[in-house]
């Protein structure tokens, strides 16, 4: 949530933070500054992002105070990851036409692209591009190419996955691809 860098004077740390839904970051810093006057030299921001300056010597003390405030202010519901899906995608909808239709949709905050959930057998997995996992998944006698972007964590031979149906274009050929967003093994 918070990242610090040493300031030019070498005696203070400047921090920048981003929050999660349900946690007001600026109010947390305000609580710390009221409980421990002088610990935070200055701060500002809003619910989802804030900045602050502390003395480098006070870093450990700030970490303890931040953890305590976080424990008090972050609701239990915000501490668990909930993945909401649109359920199982019926076999007849694993088509290039449906993938194109979904890719062409206008999605955004409050109206996310459909996220489906199914259980698959993992036939193969390999690293591509140094940061991604390419998978071949099987379900009900069909095989699907899939990608897990930004992770190298291997998956179990059988997994439950939340995924998006997408269009993959490679060497001028288009095919469906599952973009795996979340995995339960």
Secondary structure, 3 states (H helix, E strand, C coil): CEEEEECCCCCEEEEEEECCCCCCHHHHHHHHHHHCCCCEEEEEECCCEEEEEEEHHHHHHHHHHHHHHHHHHCCHHHHCCCCCCCCCCCHHHCCHHHHHHHHHCCCECCECCCCEEEEEEEEEEEEECCCEEEEEEEECCEEEEEEECCCCCCCCCEEEEEEEEEEEEECCEEEEEEEEEEEEC
